[in-house]
């Protein structure tokens, strides 16, 4: 069994009120989304989530060094030459 990937630095820094905010947003989206109704979010909350997502993405390397053999699942569109 492989170890879980390390938590991105930007997410590891979540604590206190910020952690409660993101946990609450996730829980709200799960609960209200399951009902099939539209979820009403404030623009400020959406902006806060998007800014944190940007911070996390920027903190991640654009290329990973992985040991072989490895299977890649998903879209690698344009990343590998055709056979």
GUNUFI-233537 format. One record per residue (C-alpha): x, z, y; residue in three letters; residue number from 0. Coordinates in nm, 2 decimals, padded with zeros to 4 digits, always signed. Layout:
GUNUFI-233537
       xx       zz       yy   rest    nr
        X        Z        Y    ALA   NUM
...
This chain:
GUNUFI-233537
       xx       zz       yy   rest    nr
   +00.00   +00.00   +00.00    UNK     0
   +00.14   -00.10   +00.34    UNK     1
   +00.14   +00.14   +00.63    UNK     2
   -00.10   +00.08   +00.91    UNK     3
   +00.06   -00.10   +01.21    UNK     4
   +00.17   +00.13   +01.49    UNK     5
   -00.08   +00.21   +01.76    UNK     6
   -00.01   -00.01   +02.07    UNK     7
   +00.16   +00.20   +02.34    UNK     8
   -00.13   +00.14   +02.58    UNK     9
   -00.38   +00.28   +02.34    UNK    10
   -00.16   +00.57   +02.22    UNK    11
   -00.17   +00.69   +02.58    UNK    12
   -00.55   +00.74   +02.58    UNK    13
   -00.64   +01.10   +02.63    UNK    14
   -00.90   +01.32   +02.79    UNK    15
   -01.16   +01.15   +03.00    UNK    16
   -01.02   +00.80   +02.93    UNK    17
   -01.04   +00.86   +02.55    UNK    18
   -01.40   +00.99   +02.59    UNK    19
   -01.50   +00.69   +02.80    UNK    20
   -01.37   +00.43   +02.54    UNK    21
   -01.51   +00.63   +02.25    UNK    22
   -01.85   +00.65   +02.43    UNK    23
   -01.85   +00.28   +02.51    UNK    24
   -01.78   +00.19   +02.15    UNK    25
   -02.04   +00.43   +02.02    UNK    26
   -02.30   +00.30   +02.27    UNK    27
   -02.23   -00.06   +02.18    UNK    28
   -02.26   +00.01   +01.80    UNK    29
   -02.59   +00.21   +01.84    UNK    30
   -02.76   -00.01   +02.10    UNK    31
   -02.63   -00.33   +01.94    UNK    32
   -02.77   -00.23   +01.60    UNK    33
   -03.12   -00.22   +01.76    UNK    34
   -03.11   -00.59   +01.84    UNK    35
   -03.17   -00.52   +02.21    UNK    36
   -02.96   -00.62   +02.50    UNK    37
   -02.70   -00.37   +02.60    UNK    38
   -02.69   -00.30   +02.98    UNK    39
   -02.34   -00.22   +03.10    UNK    40
   -02.22   -00.15   +03.45    UNK    41
   -01.98   -00.40   +03.60    UNK    42
   -01.73   -00.12   +03.66    UNK    43
   -01.74   -00.02   +03.29    UNK    44
   -01.68   -00.38   +03.18    UNK    45
   -01.39   -00.42   +03.43    UNK    46
   -01.24   -00.10   +03.30    UNK    47
   -01.26   -00.22   +02.93    UNK    48
   -01.12   -00.56   +03.02    UNK    49
   -00.83   -00.41   +03.22    UNK    50
   -00.74   -00.18   +02.93    UNK    51
   -00.76   -00.48   +02.69    UNK    52
   -00.53   -00.68   +02.91    UNK    53
   -00.28   -00.39   +02.92    UNK    54
   -00.29   -00.36   +02.53    UNK    55
   -00.24   -00.74   +02.49    UNK    56
   +00.05   -00.75   +02.73    UNK    57
   +00.22   -00.46   +02.55    UNK    58
   +00.21   -00.65   +02.22    UNK    59
   +00.49   -00.89   +02.12    UNK    60
   +00.40   -01.26   +02.12    UNK    61
   +00.59   -01.31   +01.79    UNK    62
   +00.62   -01.09   +01.49    UNK    63
   +00.91   -01.09   +01.24    UNK    64
   +00.76   -01.05   +00.89    UNK    65
   +00.91   -01.04   +00.54    UNK    66
   +00.82   -01.30   +00.29    UNK    67
   +00.62   -01.37   +00.08    UNK    68
   +00.33   -01.35   +00.32    UNK    69
   -00.02   -01.50   +00.34    UNK    70
   -00.17   -01.59   +00.67    UNK    71
   -00.54   -01.59   +00.70    UNK    72
   -00.73   -01.72   +01.00    UNK    73
   -00.66   -01.98   +01.27    UNK    74
   -00.30   -02.08   +01.33    UNK    75
   -00.42   -02.39   +01.52    UNK    76
   -00.13   -02.58   +01.65    UNK    77
   +00.13   -02.33   +01.54    UNK    78
   +00.25   -02.51   +01.23    UNK    79
   +00.33   -02.87   +01.16    UNK    80
   +00.11   -03.06   +00.92    UNK    81
   +00.25   -03.10   +00.57    UNK    82
